[in-house]
Amino acid sequence: MEDKSNVEHLSATTRETLSSAERVSESHGVHGKEEEIKAETQHHGIAPDEEAGKSRDRNEGDSGEEKSFFSRFYQKYRPFFHITIWMVWTAWWIHGLIFHRSDNLGWLIPFLLYLAVTMRLLFFWLPVRVVWNPVRIAWKHTFRRVYDLIPSKLHKPLAAIVTVAIFLVGSLVPKESGLNTRASRAISLFGLIVMIACLYATSRNRKMIPWHSVIGGMLTQFIIAVFVLKTSVGYDIFEFISSLARTLLQFANHGVVFLTDDTVPKLPWFLIGVVPPIIFFVSLVSLLYHANILQWFIQKFGRFFFWTLRVSGAEAVVAASTPFVGQGESAMLIRPFIPHLTLAEIHQVMTCGFATISGSMLVAYIGLGLSPQALVSSCIMSIPASIAVSKLRYPETEQTLTSGNIVVPVVEEDKTTNALHAFANGTWLGLKIAGMIVTTLLCIIAFIALINGFLTWWGKYWNLTDPELTLQLILGYLMYPVAWLLGVPSQDLRATGELIGLKIISNEFLAFSALSQDEPYVNMSSRAKLIATYACCGFGNIGSLGTQMGVLSQIAPGRAGDISRVAVSALFSGVLSTLTSASVAGMLFSEDMSPVNN
């Protein structure tokens, strides 16, 4: 029965290919299916993970045609280029260490940048296994040996107990201050428990839940939050990332000044403060994609979640890429695999898209004046959270095809001739994204005003005039319990509930815009603002449901039925993933280190 179930989820072409093999054992059938995928990925230019670096070097600046003069020159003198780059960075770091160690510039961020550049240049020439094998041996003879001494039946209970203990210590031990009471943090912890219980109660197959992925995902989410909200190192790193994002906005203003004058960037207009940075950021992303920098980073980032949370290769790539490239683009990264994904993998892919936002939207929300640290950390926290929630809600019951492989496909139609071509394509794509945002907001805001006009008129006949009956008022009361479970102060419960409801039925842009500009949201407490920022930081809304269904169905028309079957569940899981991040933020909130811009 399981073999027949697997065949049902294949595309029509694959079903015909495997029709004669239905009588063969499951492992043999899966092996044949894997060979088919390997052939298809080779057709799309996908290299095995261990050869990805070599393949990237061979294809750098090539695109299947004769290399340019600059590419040939670089390949010929690459050692000298790398040595020169390393020497320049070394001199920069030493100079900064001598002259700026004690001033406001600091030493941590320059050291991390220098370390990253050095390691990257080193691994151009040194196989990763030279460094990884000693780490693996040390792990095997220390932690793994202790793990093996524990009876297997106690692994999951002990892991759960340790995780709960870490949550309790992290949320209840810190001292109280102002609204940051142990009672409020305990409510946030209780809310997280309620959400996990709801997911378990509604799980598709409770017996097949991979508790390693669930516990590991929740623990990773909590550790990331502790690193950002409770440590000076984590705060400094995310503050540095935030300052880069703010600087990016200023660079976009230079283009606005050239097209208009120096007074226009100072105008408090959405079209001026948000749209130009989006276009500029998307063009930069296209440039990074052309240089294979983004693919390399996504692959390494995905390997971490592949190893720690034991997900398939396709799931790891999508989870790692979604906060950077967005919900639709992340699915395009695994285009050759989508027709052959299991139902649980499709559910995971869609959940990741609903649980976080993209890099271009991140820049836009920072432009609204929201906390960059909260937005960036929420995006990162949502990666393990979406994996844990999806595996709890829709566990894997089939054999996955990418269970041992982390690859980022090279799609032929996405290739660009050179950096200028990539940058030009990025500007056009950024213009389309910005145009879609502007027109969508215009129509949604107008439609909500229409609904509010009708509700206000209808409510007057019920003497509902103070406050007037509006969609926001209804959503505020519907989401009132959710806001309470997140640990929001009592005076801000309805306002926070309105923002969460507005985000789900319309989009997060409207919710963030209201949070940064409108009454009574701008006057909420710092704790409520932080929780609301985390709770709204995701694409989990009805409009995105149609977007994801359309993108995935276009990539794999034969799986349209399966995609629609899991879409609503994935939306529910994505929304809960974002809310779990808000609960964790509520558990760890402290007024002295709050990254919220009041």
C-alpha positions as CSV (number, residue, x, y, z in Angstrom):
1,M,0.0,0.0,0.0
2,E,2.9,2.4,0.8
3,D,4.4,1.7,-2.7
4,K,1.1,2.5,-4.4
5,S,0.8,5.7,-2.3
6,N,4.3,6.8,-3.4
7,V,3.3,6.2,-7.1
8,E,0.2,8.3,-6.7
9,H,2.3,11.3,-5.8
10,L,4.4,11.2,-9.0
11,S,3.8,13.2,-12.1
12,A,2.2,11.6,-15.1
13,T,5.5,11.0,-16.8
14,T,7.1,9.4,-13.8
15,R,4.0,7.2,-13.2
16,E,4.3,5.8,-16.8
17,T,8.0,5.2,-16.2
18,L,7.4,3.3,-13.0
19,S,4.3,1.4,-14.0
20,S,6.2,-1.7,-14.8
21,A,8.1,-1.5,-11.5
22,E,5.1,-1.5,-9.1
23,R,5.7,-5.1,-8.3
24,V,9.3,-4.5,-7.2
25,S,10.2,-3.9,-3.6
26,E,10.0,-0.4,-2.2
27,S,13.7,0.1,-1.9
28,H,14.3,-0.9,-5.5
29,G,11.5,1.4,-6.7
30,V,12.9,4.3,-4.8
31,H,16.4,3.6,-6.1
32,G,15.1,3.8,-9.7
33,K,13.3,7.0,-8.9
34,E,16.5,8.5,-7.4
35,E,18.4,7.6,-10.6
36,E,15.7,9.5,-12.6
37,I,16.2,12.6,-10.4
38,K,19.9,12.4,-10.7
39,A,19.7,12.4,-14.4
40,E,17.3,15.3,-14.3
41,T,19.5,17.3,-12.0
42,Q,22.5,16.7,-14.2
43,H,20.4,18.0,-17.1
44,H,19.8,21.2,-15.0
45,G,23.5,21.6,-14.1
46,I,23.2,20.4,-10.5
47,A,26.5,19.2,-9.0
48,P,26.8,16.9,-6.0
49,D,27.4,18.7,-2.8
50,E,31.0,17.7,-2.3
51,E,31.8,18.8,-5.8
52,A,29.8,22.0,-5.7
53,G,32.8,24.2,-5.1
54,K,34.8,22.6,-7.9
55,S,31.8,22.9,-10.2
56,R,31.3,26.5,-9.3
57,D,34.9,27.3,-10.1
58,R,34.7,25.5,-13.5
59,N,31.5,27.4,-14.4
60,E,32.5,30.8,-13.0
61,G,32.0,33.3,-15.7
62,D,31.4,30.6,-18.3
63,S,27.7,29.9,-18.5
64,G,28.3,27.1,-21.0
65,E,30.2,29.3,-23.5
66,E,33.8,30.4,-24.0
67,K,35.1,32.3,-21.0
68,S,35.8,36.0,-21.2
69,F,39.2,37.5,-21.0
70,F,38.8,38.5,-17.4
71,S,37.6,35.0,-16.4
72,R,40.6,33.4,-18.1
73,F,43.0,36.0,-16.6
74,Y,41.5,35.4,-13.1
75,Q,41.8,31.6,-13.4
76,K,45.4,31.9,-14.5
77,Y,46.5,34.2,-11.7
78,R,44.0,33.1,-9.1
79,P,46.6,32.3,-6.4
80,F,48.0,35.9,-6.6
81,F,44.5,37.4,-6.4
82,H,43.6,35.4,-3.3
83,I,46.9,36.2,-1.6
84,T,46.5,39.9,-2.4
85,I,42.9,39.9,-1.1
86,W,44.0,38.1,2.1
87,M,46.9,40.5,2.7
88,V,44.7,43.5,2.2
89,W,42.1,42.2,4.7
90,T,44.9,41.2,7.2
91,A,46.4,44.7,7.1
92,W,42.9,46.2,7.5
93,W,42.2,44.0,10.5
94,I,45.5,44.7,12.2
95,H,45.2,48.4,11.6
96,G,41.8,48.4,13.1
97,L,42.9,46.3,16.1
98,I,45.7,48.7,16.9
99,F,43.9,52.0,16.4
100,H,40.2,51.3,17.0
101,R,40.2,48.5,19.6
102,S,38.7,50.7,22.4
103,D,36.6,53.2,20.5
104,N,33.0,53.0,19.2
105,L,34.0,51.0,16.1
106,G,34.8,48.0,18.2
107,W,36.8,44.8,17.3
108,L,34.3,42.0,17.2
109,I,32.6,42.7,13.8
110,P,35.9,43.3,12.0
111,F,37.4,40.1,13.4
112,L,34.4,38.1,12.3
113,L,34.5,39.6,8.8
114,Y,38.3,38.9,8.6
115,L,37.8,35.4,9.8
116,A,35.0,34.8,7.2
117,V,37.2,36.1,4.4
118,T,40.2,34.1,5.5
119,M,38.2,30.9,5.8
120,R,36.5,31.4,2.5
121,L,39.9,31.9,0.7
122,L,41.4,29.0,2.6
123,F,38.7,26.6,1.5
124,F,39.3,27.5,-2.1
125,W,42.5,25.5,-1.8
126,L,41.9,23.3,1.2
127,P,39.3,20.5,1.2
128,V,36.6,21.0,3.8
129,R,37.2,17.4,5.0
130,V,40.6,18.4,6.4
131,V,38.9,20.6,9.0
132,W,35.6,18.6,9.2
133,N,37.1,15.1,9.8
134,P,38.9,16.0,13.1
135,V,35.7,17.7,14.3
136,R,33.7,14.6,13.4
137,I,36.2,12.3,15.1
138,A,36.1,14.5,18.3
139,W,32.3,14.5,18.2
140,K,32.2,10.7,17.7
141,H,34.5,10.0,20.7
142,T,32.9,12.5,23.1
143,F,29.3,13.5,22.7
144,R,28.3,10.6,20.5
145,R,29.8,8.1,23.0
146,V,27.9,9.6,25.9
147,Y,24.8,9.5,23.7
148,D,25.2,5.8,22.9
149,L,25.6,4.9,26.6
150,I,22.0,6.2,27.2
151,P,19.4,3.5,26.4
152,S,17.6,4.3,23.1
153,K,14.2,4.3,24.7
154,L,15.3,7.2,26.9
155,H,16.7,9.4,24.2
156,K,13.5,11.3,23.3
157,P,12.3,11.7,26.9
158,L,15.6,13.0,28.1
159,A,15.9,15.4,25.1
160,A,12.4,16.7,25.9
161,I,13.3,17.2,29.6
162,V,16.5,19.0,28.8
163,T,14.7,21.3,26.3
164,V,12.0,22.1,28.8
165,A,14.6,22.8,31.5
166,I,16.4,25.2,29.2
167,F,13.2,27.0,28.4
168,L,12.3,27.3,32.1
169,V,15.7,28.6,33.1
170,G,16.0,31.0,30.2
171,S,12.6,32.5,30.7
172,L,12.1,32.5,34.5
173,V,15.5,33.0,36.0
174,P,16.3,36.5,34.7
175,K,15.3,39.3,37.1
176,E,12.1,41.3,36.8
177,S,11.9,44.9,35.6
178,G,8.8,47.0,34.7
179,L,6.5,45.0,32.4
180,N,9.1,42.3,32.2
181,T,7.8,40.2,35.0
182,R,8.1,36.4,35.5
183,A,4.4,36.1,35.3
184,S,4.3,37.6,31.8
185,R,7.2,35.5,30.7
186,A,5.4,32.4,32.1
187,I,2.3,33.3,30.1
188,S,4.5,33.4,26.9
189,L,5.9,30.0,27.8
190,F,2.4,28.7,28.5
191,G,1.3,30.0,25.1
192,L,4.1,28.1,23.4
193,I,3.0,24.9,25.1
194,V,-0.6,25.5,24.0
195,M,0.5,25.9,20.4
196,I,2.6,22.7,20.5
197,A,-0.3,20.9,22.0
198,C,-2.7,22.1,19.3
199,L,-0.3,21.0,16.6
200,Y,0.1,17.6,18.3
201,A,-3.7,17.2,18.6
202,T,-4.2,18.0,15.0
203,S,-1.2,16.1,13.7
204,R,-1.8,14.0,10.5
205,N,0.0,11.0,12.0
206,R,1.1,11.3,15.6
207,K,3.0,8.0,15.6
208,M,5.3,9.2,12.8
209,I,6.3,12.5,14.4
210,P,10.1,12.9,14.1
211,W,10.7,14.2,17.6
212,H,14.3,14.8,16.9
213,S,13.4,17.4,14.3
214,V,10.7,18.9,16.5
215,I,12.7,19.2,19.7
216,G,15.8,20.3,17.8
217,G,13.9,22.9,15.9
218,M,12.3,24.4,19.0
219,L,15.6,24.4,20.9
220,T,17.5,26.0,18.0
221,Q,14.8,28.7,17.8
222,F,15.2,29.4,21.5
223,I,19.1,29.4,21.3
224,I,19.0,32.0,18.4
225,A,16.6,34.2,20.5
226,V,18.9,34.0,23.5
227,F,21.9,34.8,21.4
228,V,20.2,37.9,20.0
229,L,18.3,39.2,23.0
230,K,20.4,38.1,25.9
231,T,24.1,38.3,24.8
232,S,26.1,41.4,23.9
233,V,27.9,39.4,21.1
234,G,24.7,38.4,19.4
235,Y,23.2,41.9,19.9
236,D,26.3,43.5,18.3
237,I,26.2,41.1,15.3
238,F,22.6,41.8,14.6
239,E,23.1,45.5,15.3
240,F,25.8,45.4,12.6
241,I,23.5,43.7,10.2
242,S,20.8,46.3,11.0
243,S,23.1,49.2,10.4
244,L,24.0,47.7,7.0
245,A,20.4,47.6,6.2
246,R,19.8,51.2,7.2
247,T,22.9,52.3,5.2
248,L,21.4,50.5,2.2
249,L,18.4,52.7,2.5
250,Q,20.6,55.8,2.4
251,F,22.4,54.6,-0.8
252,A,19.0,54.2,-2.5
253,N,18.3,57.8,-1.6
254,H,21.2,58.9,-3.8
255,G,19.4,57.6,-6.8
256,V,16.2,59.4,-5.7
257,V,18.1,62.7,-5.3
258,F,19.5,62.4,-8.9
259,L,16.1,61.8,-10.3
260,T,14.4,64.6,-8.3
261,D,16.2,66.8,-5.8
262,D,17.6,66.5,-2.2
263,T,14.3,67.4,-0.6
264,V,12.3,64.4,-1.9
265,P,14.0,61.7,0.2
266,K,13.0,63.6,3.3
267,L,9.3,63.4,2.5
268,P,7.4,61.0,4.7
269,W,5.9,59.1,1.7
270,F,5.7,55.4,1.3
271,L,6.6,55.7,-2.4
272,I,9.8,57.5,-1.5
273,G,10.9,55.7,1.7
274,V,10.2,52.1,0.8
275,V,9.9,51.5,-3.0
276,P,13.5,52.7,-4.1
277,P,15.3,50.6,-1.5
278,I,13.3,47.5,-2.6
279,I,14.4,48.0,-6.3
280,F,18.0,48.6,-5.3
281,F,18.1,45.6,-2.9
282,V,16.6,43.2,-5.5
283,S,19.2,44.3,-8.0
284,L,22.0,43.6,-5.5
285,V,20.5,40.1,-4.8
286,S,20.6,39.4,-8.5
287,L,24.2,40.4,-8.6
288,L,25.1,38.1,-5.7
289,Y,23.2,35.3,-7.4
290,H,25.2,35.8,-10.6
291,A,28.5,35.6,-8.6
292,N,27.3,32.3,-7.0
293,I,27.7,34.0,-3.6
294,L,24.1,33.6,-2.6
295,Q,23.9,29.9,-3.7
296,W,27.1,29.1,-1.8
297,F,25.8,30.7,1.4
298,I,22.4,29.0,1.1
299,Q,24.0,25.7,0.5
300,K,26.2,26.0,3.6
301,F,23.3,27.4,5.7
302,G,21.1,24.5,4.5
303,R,23.7,22.0,5.5
304,F,23.5,23.1,9.1
305,F,19.8,22.4,9.3
306,F,20.2,19.2,7.2
307,W,22.6,17.9,9.8
308,T,21.0,19.1,13.0
309,L,17.3,18.6,12.2
310,R,17.6,15.6,9.9
311,V,15.4,17.0,7.1
312,S,15.7,16.2,3.4
313,G,18.0,18.1,1.1
314,A,15.2,19.9,-0.7
315,E,13.6,20.9,2.6
316,A,17.0,22.2,3.9
317,V,17.6,24.3,0.8
318,V,14.2,25.9,0.9
319,A,14.3,26.5,4.7
320,A,17.7,28.2,4.4
321,S,16.9,30.3,1.3
322,T,13.4,31.6,2.1
323,P,14.4,34.5,4.4
324,F,16.8,35.7,1.8
325,V,15.0,35.2,-1.6
326,G,11.3,34.9,-0.6
327,Q,8.6,32.2,-0.7
328,G,8.2,31.8,-4.5
329,E,11.9,32.2,-5.3
330,S,13.0,29.6,-2.7
331,A,10.7,27.0,-4.4
332,M,12.4,27.8,-7.7
333,L,15.7,26.8,-6.3
334,I,14.6,23.2,-6.1
335,R,12.5,23.3,-9.3
336,P,13.7,19.9,-10.7
337,F,12.7,18.2,-7.4
338,I,9.2,19.6,-6.9
339,P,7.4,17.1,-9.2
340,H,8.8,14.3,-7.0
341,L,8.4,15.8,-3.5
342,T,6.4,13.9,-0.9
343,L,3.3,15.4,0.6
344,A,5.2,16.2,3.8
345,E,7.9,17.9,1.8
346,I,5.4,20.0,-0.1
347,H,3.9,20.9,3.2
348,Q,7.3,21.9,4.6
349,V,8.2,24.0,1.6
350,M,4.9,26.0,1.8
351,T,5.2,26.3,5.6
352,C,8.7,27.8,5.3
353,G,7.3,30.4,2.8
354,F,4.5,31.4,5.2
355,A,6.7,31.5,8.3
356,T,9.1,34.3,7.3
357,I,9.6,37.3,5.0
358,S,12.0,37.9,2.2
359,G,15.1,40.1,2.2
360,S,13.5,42.7,0.0
361,M,10.6,43.0,2.3
362,L,12.9,43.2,5.3
363,V,14.5,46.3,3.8
364,A,11.0,47.7,3.2
365,Y,9.9,47.2,6.8
366,I,13.1,48.7,8.2
367,G,12.2,51.7,6.0
368,L,9.0,52.0,8.0
369,G,11.0,52.5,11.2
370,L,10.6,49.1,12.7
371,S,13.3,47.4,14.7
372,P,15.9,45.9,12.4
373,Q,17.2,43.5,15.1
374,A,13.7,42.1,15.8
375,L,13.0,41.6,12.1
376,V,16.3,40.0,11.2
377,S,16.3,37.7,14.3
378,S,12.6,36.7,13.6
379,C,13.5,35.7,10.1
380,I,16.3,33.4,11.3
381,M,14.3,32.0,14.2
382,S,11.5,31.1,11.8
383,I,13.7,28.7,9.9
384,P,14.0,26.0,12.6
385,A,10.5,26.9,13.9
386,S,8.9,26.2,10.5
387,I,10.7,22.8,10.3
388,A,9.6,21.8,13.8
389,V,6.0,23.0,13.3
390,S,5.6,21.3,9.9
391,K,7.0,18.0,11.1
392,L,4.7,18.1,14.1
393,R,1.6,19.0,12.0
394,Y,2.4,16.9,8.9
395,P,5.1,14.2,9.6
396,E,6.9,12.4,6.9
397,T,5.4,8.9,6.0
398,E,7.1,8.3,2.7
399,Q,10.6,7.8,1.3
400,T,12.2,11.1,0.3
401,L,14.5,11.4,-2.7
402,T,16.8,14.1,-1.4
403,S,17.4,12.6,2.1
404,G,21.2,12.5,1.6
405,N,21.9,15.4,-0.8
406,I,22.1,19.2,-0.5
407,V,22.1,20.8,-3.9
408,V,21.1,24.1,-5.4
409,P,20.1,23.7,-9.0
410,V,21.4,25.9,-11.8
411,V,18.3,26.8,-13.9
412,E,19.2,27.6,-17.5
413,E,16.7,30.4,-18.0
414,D,18.0,32.2,-14.9
415,K,21.6,32.4,-16.2
416,T,23.0,35.8,-17.0
417,T,25.8,36.7,-19.4
418,N,27.7,39.0,-17.1
419,A,27.4,41.1,-13.9
420,L,25.8,44.0,-15.9
421,H,23.2,41.7,-17.3
422,A,22.4,40.3,-13.9
423,F,22.2,43.8,-12.4
424,A,19.8,45.0,-15.2
425,N,17.6,42.0,-14.7
426,G,17.5,42.7,-11.0
427,T,16.4,46.3,-11.4
428,W,13.5,45.2,-13.7
429,L,12.6,42.4,-11.2
430,G,12.8,44.9,-8.3
431,L,10.5,47.3,-10.2
432,K,7.9,44.6,-10.8
433,I,8.1,43.6,-7.1
434,A,7.7,47.2,-6.0
435,G,4.9,47.7,-8.4
436,M,3.1,44.6,-7.1
437,I,3.5,45.8,-3.5
438,V,2.2,49.3,-4.3
439,T,-0.9,48.1,-6.3
440,T,-1.7,45.4,-3.8
441,L,-1.6,47.8,-0.9
442,L,-3.7,50.3,-2.7
443,C,-6.4,47.8,-3.5
444,I,-6.4,46.1,-0.1
445,I,-6.5,49.3,1.9
446,A,-9.3,50.6,-0.3
447,F,-11.2,47.2,0.1
448,I,-10.8,47.3,3.9
449,A,-12.1,50.9,4.0
450,L,-15.1,49.7,2.0
451,I,-15.7,46.9,4.5
452,N,-15.3,49.3,7.4
453,G,-17.7,51.7,5.9
454,F,-20.4,49.0,5.6
455,L,-19.7,47.7,9.1
456,T,-19.8,51.2,10.7
457,W,-23.1,52.0,8.9
458,W,-24.5,48.6,10.0
459,G,-23.2,49.0,13.6
460,K,-24.9,52.3,14.1
461,Y,-28.3,50.6,14.0
462,W,-27.0,48.5,17.0
463,N,-25.8,51.7,18.7
464,L,-22.2,50.6,18.2
465,T,-20.6,54.0,17.9
466,D,-17.9,54.2,20.6
467,P,-15.9,52.5,19.3
468,E,-17.3,52.1,15.9
469,L,-17.8,48.6,14.5
470,T,-14.8,48.0,12.1
471,L,-12.9,45.0,10.8
472,Q,-10.0,45.9,13.0
473,L,-12.3,45.9,16.1
474,I,-13.7,42.4,15.2
475,L,-10.2,41.0,14.6
476,G,-9.0,42.5,17.8
477,Y,-11.5,40.6,19.9
478,L,-11.1,37.4,17.8
479,M,-7.3,37.4,18.3
480,Y,-7.6,38.6,21.9
481,P,-6.8,35.1,23.4
482,V,-3.9,34.7,21.0
483,A,-2.3,38.0,22.1
484,W,-2.8,37.0,25.7
485,L,-1.0,33.6,25.1
486,L,1.9,35.5,23.6
487,G,2.4,37.4,26.9
488,V,1.2,40.8,25.8
489,P,0.4,43.3,28.6
490,S,-3.3,43.5,29.3
491,Q,-3.7,47.1,28.2
492,D,-2.3,46.2,24.7
493,L,-4.2,42.9,24.1
494,R,-6.8,44.2,21.7
495,A,-4.4,46.4,19.7
496,T,-2.0,43.5,19.3
497,G,-4.8,41.2,18.4
498,E,-5.9,43.6,15.7
499,L,-2.5,43.7,14.2
500,I,-2.2,39.9,14.1
501,G,-5.7,39.5,12.6
502,L,-4.9,42.3,10.0
503,K,-1.7,40.4,9.0
504,I,-3.6,37.1,8.5
505,I,-6.5,38.4,6.4
506,S,-4.6,41.0,4.4
507,N,-0.8,41.1,4.7
508,E,2.0,41.9,7.1
509,F,2.7,45.1,5.3
510,L,-0.5,46.7,6.5
511,A,0.1,45.4,10.0
512,F,3.6,46.8,10.2
513,S,2.5,50.1,8.6
514,A,-0.2,50.5,11.3
515,L,2.3,49.5,14.0
516,S,4.8,52.2,13.0
517,Q,2.3,55.0,12.2
518,D,-1.2,54.6,13.5
519,E,-3.0,55.0,16.8
520,P,-3.2,53.2,19.2
521,Y,-0.4,50.9,18.0
522,V,2.4,53.5,18.2
523,N,1.6,54.1,21.9
524,M,1.8,50.4,22.9
525,S,4.3,49.3,25.5
526,S,7.8,48.2,24.4
527,R,7.0,44.6,25.3
528,A,3.8,44.6,23.2
529,K,5.7,46.2,20.2
530,L,8.4,43.5,20.3
531,I,5.9,40.7,20.5
532,A,3.7,42.2,17.7
533,T,6.8,42.7,15.5
534,Y,7.7,39.0,15.8
535,A,4.1,37.9,15.5
536,C,3.6,39.8,12.2
537,C,7.0,39.0,10.6
538,G,5.8,36.4,8.1
539,F,4.0,35.9,4.8
540,G,1.2,33.8,6.5
541,N,-1.9,35.4,5.0
542,I,-4.6,34.5,2.6
543,G,-3.1,36.4,-0.3
544,S,0.2,34.5,0.0
545,L,-1.8,31.2,0.0
546,G,-2.8,31.9,-3.6
547,T,0.7,33.0,-4.5
548,Q,2.4,29.8,-3.3
549,M,-0.3,27.6,-4.8
550,G,0.2,29.4,-8.1
551,V,4.0,29.2,-8.2
552,L,4.2,25.5,-7.2
553,S,1.4,24.4,-9.5
554,Q,3.1,26.2,-12.4
555,I,6.4,24.4,-11.6
556,A,4.7,21.0,-11.2
557,P,1.3,21.0,-12.9
558,G,0.9,17.3,-12.1
559,R,1.0,18.0,-8.4
560,A,-1.6,20.7,-8.3
561,G,-4.1,18.5,-6.5
562,D,-1.5,17.6,-3.8
563,I,-0.5,21.2,-3.4
564,S,-4.0,22.4,-2.8
565,R,-4.6,19.4,-0.4
566,V,-1.9,20.6,2.0
567,A,-2.0,24.4,1.3
568,V,-4.4,25.3,4.1
569,S,-2.6,23.2,6.7
570,A,0.7,24.8,5.6
571,L,-0.8,28.3,6.0
572,F,-2.0,27.3,9.6
573,S,1.5,25.9,10.3
574,G,3.3,29.0,8.9
575,V,1.2,31.3,11.0
576,L,1.9,29.3,14.2
577,S,5.6,29.2,13.4
578,T,5.7,33.0,13.4
579,L,3.6,33.0,16.6
580,T,6.0,30.6,18.3
581,S,8.8,33.1,17.6
582,A,6.7,35.8,19.2
583,S,6.2,33.6,22.3
584,V,10.0,33.0,22.6
585,A,10.6,36.7,22.2
586,G,8.1,37.3,25.0
587,M,9.9,34.8,27.2
588,L,13.3,36.5,26.8
589,F,12.2,40.1,26.6
590,S,14.1,42.5,28.8
591,E,13.7,46.3,28.8
592,D,17.4,47.0,29.2
593,M,18.4,45.1,26.0
594,S,15.2,45.5,24.0
595,P,16.0,46.1,20.3
596,V,12.6,47.7,19.7
597,N,12.6,51.3,18.5
598,N,10.2,53.1,20.7
